[in-house]
Amino acid sequence: MRIFVSEDKMQVFLEHDFAFTYEELMILLNENDVVFGIEKRNITDYIEKKCPQKRICVARGIPPQISKDGFTEWFVDIPSNTICENQDGAADFYNLNLFKFVSKGDKIAKIHLPENGNTGIDVFGRSINAIPGKNVDLKIRNGFKKIGGEIFAIGDGVINLNGNSLSLEPVLVVNSDVDYRTGNIKSNVNVIVNGWLKSGFNIQSDKNVLINGGIEGKNRLDINGDLSVKLGITGKNNIDIECGGSVFAKFISGARMKCGGDVYINEYVMNSNVCCDGSIYLNGIKGALITSCVSAGISVVVKNFRGNAESAIFVSGFNRNSYIVKMADLLEERSNLKENMKKLAWNIRGTERSRKEDISGLVSDYQELEEELAVVESGIKNIKNILGKVEGEGMIKFLSPVEEVRLKIKDESLNLKNTSPVKLYYDPGERGVITECLTRSV
């Protein structure tokens, strides 16, 4: 008759080759210091029924409860850049959450502390502490104050949650149209226009621009960040837009656009020339490309296409292996940054509180690493998104039948005529464009 204790010391099993009494088993358990969780009924039933199995559980401890991690309860919608889908599967670019303006005194969030689970007991009667719940890792930067567990804005601005770093960026709010009353806008901060950008007026910003109205007439926009236009862009081939980030709009008509990120359009691009380094998404509720020329670095997705002799779609493409190598480099960099941050955190804790200048310098170094980590995390997310969504090394996808269109992916040109929904992508192994029919909208 032998007993075996599980590795976590939460169970004791008996193995035997001959009959035994309850008292004999109790003596054996006592000799091995097993004092808690004796399965008396299980043992008694086993002996009385003379069960054939040779291995039974004779003692069982109580595991500690699982602790609850701390969490952040938000009282405002945090900007996410996430594109939602409607019930029919179409992307919805109307309800974007790109900017969140808050006012001085607004309650932003509440930090809830972790709740540790109850202590457990092993079969030897020893207490087993629950694994502590994790604290919320939220770094509060400029623009906010924390009172107890609650976070409040100490000024007006736009919320920026970069990784786990929360800050309030200054913002220029124009509560009217941009016209003769305001003149042109030139700003080094975020800009929110609660009206229209009227013909003849321009906006220049080093940050992001949100126009809650639309853009009409003859205009020029030079923006280093993202541009969001709620009610669309309407010109007569005399609107010029240069944007360092991504562009989000209800529609584009009669415009020339160049951007460094992606382009998301809900209804249509018409009589326009759109160029971006990322991808162009015209798979919104209507998602039409009408008599326009568009070019992208990564991919183009079009729900409905209506073209003419001047219409064309170009994708310059990318090197997939280069992205994979870049991803590996970023993952290594992330690991190194986290290790350096851990060392700095220990140094900060180990520095005497009287050495305020030393602590201040260490905290500043830690914040710089946090900012670097946020950039690296963003790069990892971007590459994962590209490699996950785009087949090959450049892709064009039509979600409805196409009569005729000129295409170019990487260096290969082709004319597409009278096709059903189709996906085309450059396969580096085949050194050419592969065409696949789509049986449903994707």
SULJOVEN-V57135 format. One record per residue. N is the residue number from 1. RES is the residue in one letter. OMEGA is omega in radians with two decimals (NA if undefined). NEAR is the number of other ideal C-beta (glycine too) atoms within 8 Angstrom. D_FIRST is the distance of its C-alpha to the first C-alpha in Angstrom with 1 decimal. Layout:
# SULJOVEN-V57135
N|RES|OMEGA|NEAR|D_FIRST / N|RES|OMEGA|NEAR|D_FIRST
This chain:
# SULJOVEN-V57135
1|M|-3.06|11|0.0 / 2|R|3.05|6|3.8 / 3|I|3.12|13|7.1 / 4|F|3.14|7|10.4 / 5|V|3.12|9|13.8 / 6|S|-3.06|9|16.8 / 7|E|-3.13|3|19.8 / 8|D|3.10|7|21.9 / 9|K|3.14|10|19.3 / 10|M|3.14|10|20.0 / 11|Q|3.05|11|16.6 / 12|V|-3.14|14|12.9 / 13|F|3.10|11|10.6 / 14|L|3.00|12|7.1 / 15|E|-3.07|9|5.8 / 16|H|3.12|8|4.3 / 17|D|-3.09|4|6.7 / 18|F|-3.14|5|7.6 / 19|A|3.14|4|9.0 / 20|F|3.11|8|8.2 / 21|T|3.12|7|11.0 / 22|Y|-3.10|8|12.3 / 23|E|3.12|6|13.0 / 24|E|3.13|9|9.6 / 25|L|-3.13|13|8.5 / 26|M|3.11|9|11.9 / 27|I|-3.13|8|11.6 / 28|L|3.13|10|8.7 / 29|L|-3.14|14|11.0 / 30|N|3.12|9|14.0 / 31|E|-3.14|6|13.0 / 32|N|3.06|8|12.9 / 33|D|3.07|6|16.1 / 34|V|-2.99|14|15.2 / 35|V|-3.04|9|18.1 / 36|F|3.03|11|19.8 / 37|G|3.14|9|19.6 / 38|I|-3.12|11|16.8 / 39|E|-3.02|10|16.9 / 40|K|-3.11|6|17.3 / 41|R|3.14|6|19.2 / 42|N|-3.12|10|16.9 / 43|I|-3.11|13|13.9 / 44|T|3.13|9|16.2 / 45|D|-3.13|8|17.8 / 46|Y|-3.11|9|14.6 / 47|I|-3.08|10|13.7 / 48|E|-3.09|6|17.4 / 49|K|-3.13|6|18.1 / 50|K|-3.10|6|15.2 / 51|C|-3.04|6|15.4 / 52|P|-3.07|4|14.8 / 53|Q|-3.06|5|13.3 / 54|K|-3.12|6|9.8 / 55|R|3.12|6|10.1 / 56|I|3.06|10|11.6 / 57|C|-3.08|10|13.3 / 58|V|3.09|14|12.5 / 59|A|-3.09|13|15.2 / 60|R|3.11|10|18.5 / 61|G|3.09|14|21.3 / 62|I|-3.13|7|25.0 / 63|P|3.08|8|26.7 / 64|P|3.10|12|30.2 / 65|Q|3.08|8|33.1 / 66|I|3.13|7|35.1 / 67|S|3.08|12|38.3 / 68|K|3.11|8|41.7 / 69|D|2.99|7|44.0 / 70|G|-3.13|12|47.5 / 71|F|3.14|6|50.2 / 72|T|3.04|10|54.0 / 73|E|-3.08|8|55.9 / 74|W|3.08|8|59.2 / 75|F|3.06|8|62.4 / 76|V|3.07|10|64.4 / 77|D|-3.13|6|63.9 / 78|I|3.10|9|62.9 / 79|P|-3.02|11|64.8 / 80|S|-3.03|5|62.5 / 81|N|-3.12|8|64.7 / 82|T|3.12|5|62.4 / 83|I|3.14|10|64.1 / 84|C|3.08|7|63.1 / 85|E|3.03|7|63.5 / 86|N|-3.12|9|65.2 / 87|Q|3.14|3|63.8 / 88|D|3.09|4|65.6 / 89|G|3.14|6|63.9 / 90|A|3.08|12|67.0 / 91|A|-3.12|13|66.8 / 92|D|-3.14|12|68.3 / 93|F|3.10|14|70.3 / 94|Y|-3.03|8|72.1 / 95|N|3.12|6|69.4 / 96|L|-3.14|10|68.6 / 97|N|-3.02|10|67.1 / 98|L|-3.10|10|68.7 / 99|F|3.01|10|70.3 / 100|K|3.13|10|69.6 / 101|F|3.08|10|72.4 / 102|V|-3.11|12|71.6 / 103|S|3.13|7|73.9 / 104|K|3.11|7|73.9 / 105|G|3.13|5|71.7 / 106|D|3.04|10|69.6 / 107|K|-3.02|8|65.9 / 108|I|-3.02|13|64.0 / 109|A|3.02|12|60.3 / 110|K|3.13|10|57.7 / 111|I|3.09|13|54.7 / 112|H|-3.11|9|51.6 / 113|L|3.09|7|49.0 / 114|P|3.08|11|45.3 / 115|E|-3.12|7|43.0 / 116|N|3.13|7|39.7 / 117|G|3.13|10|36.7 / 118|N|3.14|6|34.8 / 119|T|3.07|8|32.1 / 120|G|3.12|14|28.4 / 121|I|3.11|11|25.4 / 122|D|-3.05|12|22.1 / 123|V|3.09|15|18.6 / 124|F|3.10|9|19.5 / 125|G|-3.13|7|22.7 / 126|R|3.14|7|25.0 / 127|S|3.09|6|28.1 / 128|I|-3.12|11|28.5 / 129|N|3.06|7|32.2 / 130|A|3.03|13|33.6 / 131|I|-3.07|8|35.3 / 132|P|3.04|7|38.9 / 133|G|-3.09|11|41.3 / 134|K|3.04|8|44.1 / 135|N|3.06|7|47.6 / 136|V|3.13|9|50.5 / 137|D|-3.13|6|52.0 / 138|L|-3.14|9|55.7 / 139|K|-3.10|9|58.4 / 140|I|-3.10|8|61.5 / 141|R|-3.08|10|64.7 / 142|N|3.03|5|68.3 / 143|G|-3.12|10|69.7 / 144|F|2.99|14|66.9 / 145|K|-3.11|7|65.9 / 146|K|3.10|10|62.6 / 147|I|-3.00|5|62.8 / 148|G|3.09|4|59.5 / 149|G|-3.05|7|57.4 / 150|E|-3.08|10|60.4 / 151|I|-3.11|12|62.6 / 152|F|3.04|12|66.3 / 153|A|3.12|14|69.1 / 154|I|3.08|8|71.7 / 155|G|3.07|8|74.2 / 156|D|3.10|9|75.2 / 157|G|3.14|13|73.7 / 158|V|-3.13|14|71.4 / 159|I|3.05|13|67.6 / 160|N|3.07|9|66.0 / 161|L|-3.09|8|62.2 / 162|N|-3.01|7|61.5 / 163|G|3.09|8|57.8 / 164|N|-3.11|7|56.6 / 165|S|-3.11|12|60.1 / 166|L|3.11|13|62.2 / 167|S|3.13|10|66.0 / 168|L|-3.12|15|69.2 / 169|E|3.11|12|71.8 / 170|P|-3.06|9|75.5 / 171|V|3.01|12|77.3 / 172|L|-3.13|10|80.9 / 173|V|3.08|8|81.4 / 174|V|-3.09|12|84.5 / 175|N|3.12|5|85.1 / 176|S|2.96|9|87.7 / 177|D|2.96|11|88.8 / 178|V|-3.05|14|89.4 / 179|D|-3.10|9|93.2 / 180|Y|-3.14|4|96.5 / 181|R|-3.08|6|95.2 / 182|T|-3.01|10|92.3 / 183|G|3.10|6|93.5 / 184|N|3.13|8|91.1 / 185|I|3.04|15|87.7 / 186|K|-2.99|6|86.6 / 187|S|3.04|11|83.4 / 188|N|3.11|5|80.7 / 189|V|3.07|11|78.2 / 190|N|-3.13|17|76.7 / 191|V|3.02|15|79.4 / 192|I|3.12|14|79.1 / 193|V|3.13|16|82.2 / 194|N|3.14|9|82.3 / 195|G|-3.10|11|85.1 / 196|W|2.93|13|86.6 / 197|L|-3.02|14|87.6 / 198|K|-3.10|10|91.2 / 199|S|3.10|7|93.4 / 200|G|-3.09|6|94.8 / 201|F|-2.98|13|92.1 / 202|N|3.05|9|89.3 / 203|I|3.05|16|86.0 / 204|Q|-3.11|10|84.6 / 205|S|3.06|17|81.2 / 206|D|-3.10|7|78.8 / 207|K|-3.11|13|76.0 / 208|N|3.11|15|75.2 / 209|V|3.04|16|77.7 / 210|L|3.09|12|77.1 / 211|I|-3.09|15|80.1 / 212|N|2.99|9|79.6 / 213|G|3.11|11|82.8 / 214|G|3.10|13|83.8 / 215|I|-3.12|14|86.0 / 216|E|3.01|10|89.4 / 217|G|-3.08|12|92.4 / 218|K|-3.07|8|93.0 / 219|N|2.99|16|90.3 / 220|R|3.10|7|88.4 / 221|L|3.05|15|84.9 / 222|D|-3.00|9|83.4 / 223|I|3.12|17|79.8 / 224|N|-3.10|8|77.2 / 225|G|3.14|13|74.3 / 226|D|3.06|13|73.6 / 227|L|3.07|17|76.2 / 228|S|-3.12|14|75.6 / 229|V|-3.01|13|78.5 / 230|K|-3.00|10|77.7 / 231|L|2.97|9|80.9 / 232|G|-3.06|13|81.5 / 233|I|-3.09|13|84.0 / 234|T|3.08|11|87.5 / 235|G|3.07|14|90.1 / 236|K|-3.08|6|92.8 / 237|N|3.14|8|91.4 / 238|N|3.00|9|92.2 / 239|I|3.12|15|88.9 / 240|D|-3.11|10|87.2 / 241|I|2.98|15|83.6 / 242|E|-3.00|10|81.8 / 243|C|-3.13|16|78.3 / 244|G|-3.13|9|75.7 / 245|G|-3.12|13|72.8 / 246|S|-3.14|13|72.2 / 247|V|3.10|17|74.6 / 248|F|-3.12|11|73.9 / 249|A|3.06|14|76.7 / 250|K|3.08|12|77.5 / 251|F|3.05|13|80.0 / 252|I|3.11|13|82.2 / 253|S|3.07|13|85.8 / 254|G|-3.10|11|88.4 / 255|A|2.98|14|86.5 / 256|R|-3.02|9|85.7 / 257|M|3.04|16|82.3 / 258|K|-3.13|8|80.3 / 259|C|-3.09|18|76.9 / 260|G|-3.13|8|74.1 / 261|G|3.12|13|71.2 / 262|D|3.08|11|70.7 / 263|V|3.14|15|73.1 / 264|Y|-3.11|14|72.0 / 265|I|-3.05|16|74.7 / 266|N|-3.02|14|74.2 / 267|E|-3.09|11|77.3 / 268|Y|2.89|13|79.4 / 269|V|-3.05|14|81.0 / 270|M|3.08|12|84.6 / 271|N|-3.06|8|87.5 / 272|S|3.05|14|85.5 / 273|N|-3.04|9|84.3 / 274|V|-3.12|14|80.7 / 275|C|3.11|9|79.0 / 276|C|3.11|17|75.6 / 277|D|-3.11|8|73.2 / 278|G|-3.12|13|70.2 / 279|S|3.06|14|70.0 / 280|I|-3.12|14|72.3 / 281|Y|3.05|13|70.7 / 282|L|-3.14|15|73.1 / 283|N|3.09|10|70.4 / 284|G|-3.07|16|71.1 / 285|I|3.07|9|72.5 / 286|K|3.01|9|75.5 / 287|G|-3.07|17|74.9 / 288|A|2.99|14|78.2 / 289|L|-2.98|15|79.7 / 290|I|3.06|10|83.5 / 291|T|-3.11|9|86.1 / 292|S|3.05|13|84.4 / 293|C|-3.13|11|83.2 / 294|V|3.08|15|79.8 / 295|S|-3.09|10|77.9 / 296|A|3.13|16|74.4 / 297|G|-3.02|10|72.3 / 298|I|-3.06|13|69.0 / 299|S|3.04|13|69.5 / 300|V|3.08|13|71.6 / 301|V|-3.07|12|70.5 / 302|V|3.11|15|73.3 / 303|K|3.14|13|73.0 / 304|N|-3.12|11|76.7 / 305|F|3.02|11|79.2 / 306|R|-3.01|7|83.0 / 307|G|3.01|13|85.0 / 308|N|-3.08|5|88.3 / 309|A|-3.11|3|89.7 / 310|E|-3.08|7|88.8 / 311|S|3.12|13|85.2 / 312|A|3.08|11|82.4 / 313|I|-3.13|15|78.8 / 314|F|3.02|11|77.7 / 315|V|-3.09|17|74.3 / 316|S|3.05|9|74.5 / 317|G|-3.07|10|70.8 / 318|F|3.10|11|68.3 / 319|N|-3.05|6|66.2 / 320|R|3.14|10|62.6 / 321|N|3.11|6|61.2 / 322|S|3.10|8|63.0 / 323|Y|3.13|12|61.3 / 324|I|3.09|9|57.9 / 325|V|3.12|8|58.7 / 326|K|3.11|10|60.1 / 327|M|3.12|12|56.9 / 328|A|3.11|8|54.8 / 329|D|-3.13|8|57.2 / 330|L|3.11|12|57.0 / 331|L|3.09|9|53.2 / 332|E|3.12|8|53.3 / 333|E|3.11|9|56.0 / 334|R|3.13|12|54.0 / 335|S|3.13|8|51.0 / 336|N|3.13|8|53.3 / 337|L|-3.13|12|55.1 / 338|K|3.11|9|51.9 / 339|E|3.11|8|50.7 / 340|N|3.11|9|54.2 / 341|M|3.12|12|54.1 / 342|K|3.12|8|50.7 / 343|K|3.12|8|52.3 / 344|L|3.13|12|55.4 / 345|A|3.09|9|53.4 / 346|W|3.12|8|51.6 / 347|N|3.14|9|55.1 / 348|I|3.14|11|56.5 / 349|R|-3.08|6|53.8 / 350|G|-3.13|5|54.2 / 351|T|-3.14|10|58.0 / 352|E|-3.08|4|59.6 / 353|R|-3.14|6|61.1 / 354|S|-3.11|4|64.4 / 355|R|-3.02|8|64.8 / 356|K|-3.13|7|65.9 / 357|E|3.11|6|67.8 / 358|D|3.13|8|64.8 / 359|I|3.13|11|62.5 / 360|S|3.11|8|65.2 / 361|G|3.12|8|65.4 / 362|L|3.12|12|61.6 / 363|V|3.11|9|61.5 / 364|S|3.09|8|64.4 / 365|D|-3.14|9|62.6 / 366|Y|3.14|12|59.5 / 367|Q|3.09|11|61.7 / 368|E|3.10|8|63.3 / 369|L|3.09|12|59.9 / 370|E|3.12|13|59.0 / 371|E|3.09|10|62.2 / 372|E|-3.14|9|61.6 / 373|L|3.13|13|58.1 / 374|A|3.11|11|59.6 / 375|V|3.14|8|62.0 / 376|V|3.12|12|59.2 / 377|E|3.11|10|57.1 / 378|S|3.11|8|60.2 / 379|G|3.10|10|60.8 / 380|I|-3.14|12|57.2 / 381|K|-3.12|8|57.5 / 382|N|3.14|8|60.9 / 383|I|3.09|12|59.8 / 384|K|3.14|9|56.7 / 385|N|-3.14|8|59.1 / 386|I|-3.09|11|61.5 / 387|L|-3.13|11|58.9 / 388|G|-3.04|6|57.2 / 389|K|-3.00|7|60.4 / 390|V|3.06|12|62.8 / 391|E|3.12|5|62.4 / 392|G|-3.08|11|63.9 / 393|E|-3.14|11|66.2 / 394|G|-2.99|15|68.5 / 395|M|2.97|15|68.5 / 396|I|-3.10|15|71.0 / 397|K|3.05|13|69.9 / 398|F|-3.07|14|72.2 / 399|L|3.07|13|70.6 / 400|S|-3.11|9|73.6 / 401|P|-3.11|8|76.1 / 402|V|3.11|12|78.5 / 403|E|3.14|7|82.1 / 404|E|3.11|8|82.9 / 405|V|3.04|12|81.9 / 406|R|-3.11|8|82.2 / 407|L|2.98|13|78.9 / 408|K|3.04|12|77.9 / 409|I|-2.97|14|74.3 / 410|K|-3.09|11|74.3 / 411|D|-3.07|4|77.2 / 412|E|3.12|9|77.2 / 413|S|3.09|6|79.8 / 414|L|3.06|8|79.9 / 415|N|3.14|7|81.5 / 416|L|-3.10|11|79.4 / 417|K|2.99|7|81.3 / 418|N|-3.13|6|80.5 / 419|T|2.96|10|76.7 / 420|S|3.06|6|74.0 / 421|P|-2.96|12|71.5 / 422|V|3.06|13|70.5 / 423|K|3.11|13|68.5 / 424|L|3.12|14|69.8 / 425|Y|3.14|15|68.1 / 426|Y|3.13|15|68.7 / 427|D|-3.11|11|66.2 / 428|P|3.11|8|66.3 / 429|G|3.12|4|64.7 / 430|E|-3.09|6|67.5 / 431|R|3.13|5|70.0 / 432|G|-3.11|7|71.5 / 433|V|3.08|11|71.2 / 434|I|3.13|10|68.8 / 435|T|3.12|7|69.8 / 436|E|3.09|8|67.3 / 437|C|3.10|9|68.3 / 438|L|-3.14|13|66.6 / 439|T|3.11|4|65.8 / 440|R|3.09|5|65.4 / 441|S|-3.08|9|66.3 / 442|V|NA|6|63.8
